[in-house]
Amino acid sequence: MDTEPVVMAAPSALPASAPLPVPVAAPAPARRQQLPEPLGAGFLARPEETLAEIRETCPVARIRTPAGRPAWLVTRAEDVRAGFLDPRLSLSGGHVPDPGVRRRALDVTLVNYDPPDHTRIRRLATPALTPARMAAHRDRIEQAAVELLDAADAARGRGPVELMDAFARPFAFRSLCEVFEVREEERTALYGPVALLADKAGCSVRAVEDSVARIDAFVRGEMARRTSAPGEDVVSRVLAAWHRQGGATEDEVASLLAMLFLAGFDSTVQAIGMSVVALLGHRDVQDSLREEPSRIPRAVDELLRWDTPGPFSTKRVALEDVRFGETVIPVGSGVLLSVAAANHDPRCHADPGTLDPDRDTAARHLSFGLGPHYCPGSALARLELTVALTAVLGRWHRLEPAVPLDELSWGGGYLHRRLAALPVQPGGPA
């Protein structure tokens, strides 16, 4: 912090009888502003309670994050939707990555860009990830679910199943491998780096760097292979769009592909876990969906509204003063758009505390974002969740928590909550 220097009169300017000069002390450093810190450990288990109070009492609140940084928290659905669409709220903070600098995949990804740079890169992936393209992989994704549940049943005997390790994680990974057409001999070696980068807690810097290098080598190897022998997979279609349209560097394409693979893993793992937790806590909904599995695709949106791995969008920076209602967020401020608070805003969703698989407004949830940064992999995520829940509910005629739901362990952080484990007790075949 800048301070005024100590000021003393020059000795030659003082009369002999004058007292010695007294130094003028520099002003004491200002105390750090006291701001509420609502996003700590307790928030991870029950974010809706914390966010509901903020939304209804101070919908645009200045807080301090667990990292110690001040930020503005926007919680009402109308404001959050406006924030997603406001170009003054920047992901890059106004800094454009230099395309001339050589980078590894994942060093810079789509969340480091604003339009128009974000748009020119993202458009390469759009044709590869349409609902119709993803539906073409459905049979193999369903087969993966069946095989994993077979293995879980065989291993458990009459005991519980730890659903995250036995099903959610390997299912999300295998689904991505099917869509990207990763060769069988590559999959085992690839899983470790993907899982480590999804949850870096307790990992050394060296382990993280090695994993990034492994993903970079994998993506660039696949780019070379699909250039000479293209297929119907995501990599081939992204490369076809790139060769046809141009507009991106090789490093940017490599980072795009790596981001699609990594982002499509842990978010789906956690969405599966949170959806099952919701059904464990609502036995009537669980039973009704088991009896009428044709309702599951629509119920997926309600489950995504009910709980989401990402309570907030990626942090944004205000490039100008931005007004929400009576509050002006000053230029340069960090801004958190609260997806979870908006998803439970009664102004948007009637009776938001009820899990209703037939809710008319469920598809208006913001768990995939909105506008230019809407999740490009949303069609695949919906397909995976539909297949996973259909398989789990169809496998067992009753599913109960093996531990009380309020004793589940939540980790990660306020930007991405993570369910460490989900032990469930199946009740026999459906």
N, C-alpha and C positions, 0 to 999 in steps of 0.2 A: 504494500500500500504506500502511495506517495504521501510524504509528510513534509511540513515546513522545516527548514534547517534551524538549528539552534542559532540565535542571533546574539552577538556580543558587540558592545561599542568598542571602537578602536582605542587602545590604551592612550595614544597621543592626544586624543580629544578630551580626556578627563582631567579636571583639576586635581592637584596633589592631595587635597583633603577629601576628595570624593570617595565614597565607599566603592568597594570592588563591584563590578557589574554582576548582576544576577542572571544566569542563563534563562532564556525563555524556553520552557519545555515544549517539545513537539506534542501535538494533540494525541491523546490515547487512541489506539486503533478502535474503529467502530465495532461494536458487538455484532455478531452474526444475527440477522433478523430472525426473530422467533416465528417460525411458520409451523402449521400443523404437519404431522408426519403420519398420515393414515395408512400407508401402504406397506407396513412391516409384516412380520411373520404371521400374525393373526389374520391379515388380509387374505393370504393365499388359500386358506381353508374356506373362508366365507366372504368372498369379495362383495356379494350382493348386499350384505348388511351394511358394510362401510359405504359403498357407493350410493345406496338408496338414501342414506342420511344426508350425504353431500348434495345429491341431486335435488332433494326437496328443500334444503335449507340454504345452500349457496351453490347454485348450479354451475357457476364459473368461479372456481376457487384457486387461490394461490397456495401451493403446498411445497413441502420439501420431500424429495424422493429418498428412498433408502440409500442411494449413493451420495446423499447430502446436497443435491443440486435443487435449486428452486425451479418450479414449473407451474404452469397454469393447467388446471384440470377442468375439462369441459364434459358435462355429464348428461344433459338433456338431449333426447333423440333429434329434435329439430336442429339444435346447434351442432351436434356431432355430424349429422348429415351435411350441413352447410360447411363445416370444417373440412370434410373430405373433399369437397368440390372447390375449395377456395385456393387459388394458385398462390396466394400470399403466405400460406402455411407450407413451408418447404421442407422436403426430406433432406436435401443437400445442404441447406443453410446458405444457398446462393453460390456454392463452390462447385464447379464443373470438373470432374476427373479428366485429366489430360489423356486423350486417347493415344498420344504418342509414347506414353510410358508403358514399358512392358510389365505386365502383372500376371500373377497366377489366378486361376479360377478361384473365386470367393474373396479375393482381395478387395474387389469392388463389385457390388451387385446392384440389382434394380433399385434397392432401397437407398442407394447413394445418388440417385438421379431424379431430377424433376423433368416434366415435359419442357421442350420437345425431345431432349435426349432419351428420357425414359420411353417415350412413345416409339422412337425409331428402333430401339432395341426390343422392346416388348412385342411389337407387331410381328417379329419373326416367330414367336411362340404361339400366337393366337390360333393360326390354322391347325396346329398340331394337337391342340388340347380341347377341341370342341366336344360337346356331349356325344355326337355321333362317332367321332374318332375313339373316344374312351369306351363307348358301348361295345365296340368291336373286340375289346379285350375282356369282356365280362366273363366269358366261359372259363378262361384260365384263372381269373381272379377268384371266381366261385370255387374252382377246383382247389386252389391254394387254401381257401377257408376250410373246406371239407377235410383236407389232409392234415391241417394243423389241429383241428378239433378232434380228429381221430387220434392223433398222437397225444393230445392232452388227456383224452379219456383213457387211453391205454396206460399212461403214466400215473394217473391219479389213484387208480383203484377205486375206493369209496371215499377218498379224501377230497379236500378242496382243490381248486385250480387257481394258480396265480395267473390271472388273465393277461396281465401286461406282458410278462415274459413268455408265457406259453402261447399266446395268440396275438395280441395287438401289435407288438413290435415285429415279430416275424411276418405277420400278415401284411402290414404296411410296407415292409421292405420287399417282400415277394411281389406285391402288386406293382410297385415301382419298377422292379426288374422286368416284369411282364410288359409293361407299357414302354419301357426303354429298350426292351429286348436285350437285356444283359445276358451274356453267355453264362452257362452253368458254371464253367470253370473259373469265372471271375467273381461269382457271387460271395463265396465264403470270405475271400480276402477283402472284399469291398465292405462287408457288413460292419466290421470293427471300426474303420474310420468314420463311417456314416453315424454309427451309434455314439462314438466319442464326441463328434462335433455337434451332435444334437444335445448332449449333456456334458459340458466340459468341467463340471464341478469336481474338484480334486485332481484334475489332470495337470501334468506338467506342461510347461511351455513347449518343450521338445516334442511331447506326444501330440499336442495340437498341431504343431508345425509339420510333423511327419504325416498326420492325417490329411492336412490341407494339400501337401505334396502328393499324397496318394490319390486324392480326388482329382487333382489337376492332371496327373498322368493318365488316369482312367478316362477322363472326359476328352482329352486331346487324342488319346488312342482311339476312342470311339468315333471322334470326328474324322480321323484319317481313314478308319475302316469303312464308315458309312459313305464317305465321299467316293470311294472306289466301288463299293457294293451297297447301294442304298436299299432300304426296305420300307416297311409301313410303320416304323416306330417313331417315337418323338424326336430322337436325334436326327434321323433321316429327313423328317419333315421340316425341322428347324433349319437344317443345312440347305434344303431345297429352297426355302424362302430366302435365306441369306444369299445364295448364289443368284437367285432371280432378282432380288431387290437391292442387294448391297446395303450400304448405310450403317455398317458396324465393322469393327475390327475383329480379328480372330480372337483376341483376348476377351472382348466383350461377349462374343458368342459362347466361348468356353465358360465364362462366368454365368451367363444366362442358363446354360444347361446344368451346371453344377448347382445353381440356386434352385432350379426347378426340382432337382432330385433331392437335395437336402431339405428344402422347405416342405416338400411333399411327404417327408418321413415323420418327423416328430409331431408335427401338428395333427396329422391323421392318427398317430398312436394315441395322443392325448384326447382327441375328440372321441375316439372309440371308448376309452376308459371313462370319460366324463358322461358319455351317453349311457353306458351300462350303470354307472353310479346313479344317474337319474332314474333309470328303470328299477333298480334295486330299491330305491326310496319311494317308488310309486307302483306298487304291486298290481293295482287295477289296470294301469296303462300297459305294464308288461304283459299281463294276461290278454288284454284286448288285442295287442299287436301280434301276439303269438297265434291267436285264433284267426286273425285276419291279416296275414302278412302283406297283402296288397296295399295296406295303409302305411307300410314302413317308409316308402320313398317320401311321402308327404310328412311323416313324423320326423324325418331327419332334420328338416328345417326347424321344427319346434325344439328339437334337442339341441341344435346349434344355437338357437336363441336362448335356451334355458341356461346353458353353461358353455364357456368357450375357453380354450387354452390361452388366448390372448385378450385379457381384459381391456387392453388399450391398443390403439394403432401404434405403429412406429412413431417415435417422438418426432415432432415437427418444430421448425423454428419460424417465428413470425418475421417476414421480410419487411412488413410495414405494421403500423398500428392496426389491429383487427378488433372490431366490435362484435360482441355477443350480447344482445339485449342491452342492459345498462352498463355492462362492463367492457372496458377497452383493454385489450392485451397489448402491452407496448412492444414496439419493434425490438427484435433481438431476443425475445423471450422464448423459452421452451414450452411447447404445448402438447398435452396428452389428450387425445380424443378418446373418451371412455366408451368403447364398444359395449362392454358388459352393462354399464349403467343405461345406455340407450336401449339395449335389448330388453330391459325391464322397466322402461319408462311407461307409466300408465297412460300418458298422453298419446302413445303410439300403439301400445298393446293392452287391450282391456284385461283386467285381472291378471297381471303379469306373473303373479306368484302361483298360478295354476299351470301345471304341465298338461297341455291340451294338444294331442297329436293332430287334431282337426282344425286348429286355429287358422282363421282366415288371413291373419296378418303375419304368420310365421315367416314367410319368405322375405319380409321386410327387415329381417335381422341384419346386423352389420358385421357378423363374424368373418365374412370374406372381404370386408371393406366396402368401398363405393367409389365410383368415378375412375380416374385414370389409373389408380393403384388397386383396383379390384383384383382379387386373387386370380391369377391366370389358371391355376389348377383346381378351381372350384368344382368343375364337372367331374374330375377324377375323385376328389374328396367325397362328393355326394355318392358316387358309385361305390367307393370303398365302404363308406358308412352303411349304405343300404345292404350291400352284400354281407358285411360283418354282422350286423344286427339280425338280418334274416337267418344267417347260419347259426348264430348263438341261440336265438330264441327257438329256432326249429330243432336244435339239437337236444335241448333239455326242457322238460315240461314245467320245471320250476327252477328259478335261480335266486339264491339268497346270499346276502353278504356273509362271509366267513368271520368277519370282525365287525363290530359296530361301525357304521358309516362315519360317525364323528371321530373315530380313532384312525381313519386313513391318514397316511403321511403325505403332505404336500410339500414340494420343493420348487426348484426353478427360481423365478423371481416375479416381480409385479408385472413385467412385460410379457412373460410367458410362464404360466403356472404348469407344474409338472406333477402328475400323480406317480409316486414312486412304485407302488404295488397295489394290486387289487385282487385280494383273495376272495373267491366266490365258491359257494357250495352248490353244485348242480343237484337237481332232484330227479335224476333218471332220464331216460330218453323220452323225447316228445312223442 
